[in-house]
Amino acid sequence: GGPTRASYTILASNAFNSARKRMSVVVRKDRQGGYGPEYLLLVKGADNVMLERAADKHVGLEADLKEFSMQGLRTLVIGSRKLSEDEVRSFQAKFDQ
């Protein structure tokens, strides 16, 4: 199979700020073929903040980030997590308050 197109709808966003050092969005990915939607939390942020929250450690990532910083490069780490429909509803109820 070749490339496929996906359609995403942003349901909520939490803008970057200096206290959190990250931003996040909750999206609904509409799936083809009669399957229901898939919900995702997408996050990007400062490496030190994101690595604290990572469920899995990626071999070599911390060494690569250290090397990049020694070269004076700025880095961002991106993470994602699948959400259940119940988690999305709960989040939206709190987000809308």
Secondary structure, DSSP 4 states (H G I P E B T S, - for coil): ------EEEEEEEE---TTT-EEEEEEEEEPSTTPPPEEEEEEEE-HHHHHHH-SSPPTTHHHHHHHHHHTT----EEEEEEE-HHHHHHHHHHHT-
